Amino acid sequence: TRSWSPYEIRIAVPLRADLLSPLRQQGALILQLIVDPDIIRRKRKRLRLPV
């Protein structure tokens, strides 16, 4: 197994989220929020996340 750099995760997570089922997309979104907190500001309106 190899470790993933934050930059690789930043790219891989959104790509995987597009391919996964809606339920698993939520898990991918949570991972994105951990990796890139600013994403909540970009997606808040569309996803209507609580703030």
C-alpha positions as CSV (number, residue, x, y, z in Angstrom):
1,T,0.0,0.0,0.0
2,R,1.1,3.6,-0.6
3,S,0.3,6.7,1.2
4,W,-1.7,9.4,-0.5
5,S,-0.6,13.0,-0.4
6,P,-3.2,15.7,0.5
7,Y,-3.0,16.9,-3.1
8,E,-3.8,13.5,-4.5
9,I,-6.7,13.1,-2.1
10,R,-8.0,16.5,-3.1
11,I,-8.3,15.3,-6.7
12,A,-9.3,11.7,-6.1
13,V,-12.2,12.3,-3.7
14,P,-14.2,14.5,-6.0
15,L,-13.6,12.1,-8.9
16,R,-14.8,9.1,-6.8
17,A,-17.8,11.0,-5.4
18,D,-19.0,11.4,-9.0
19,L,-18.9,7.6,-9.5
20,L,-20.2,6.4,-6.2
21,S,-23.9,6.0,-5.2
22,P,-25.6,9.0,-3.5
23,L,-25.3,7.3,-0.1
24,R,-21.5,6.8,-0.5
25,Q,-21.2,10.3,-1.9
26,Q,-22.1,11.6,1.5
27,G,-19.1,9.8,3.0
28,A,-16.9,11.2,0.2
29,L,-18.3,14.7,1.0
30,I,-17.4,14.3,4.6
31,L,-13.9,13.3,3.6
32,Q,-13.7,16.3,1.3
33,L,-14.8,18.6,4.2
34,I,-11.9,17.2,6.3
35,V,-9.4,17.6,3.5
36,D,-10.7,20.9,2.2
37,P,-12.9,22.9,4.7
38,D,-13.5,25.7,2.2
39,I,-15.6,23.3,0.1
40,I,-18.5,23.9,2.5
41,R,-18.6,27.5,1.5
42,R,-18.6,26.6,-2.2
43,K,-21.3,23.9,-1.9
44,R,-23.3,25.1,1.0
45,K,-26.1,26.7,-1.1
46,R,-26.5,23.7,-3.4
47,L,-26.3,21.0,-0.6
48,R,-28.0,23.1,2.0
49,L,-25.6,22.0,4.7
50,P,-26.3,23.2,8.3
51,V,-23.8,25.8,9.4
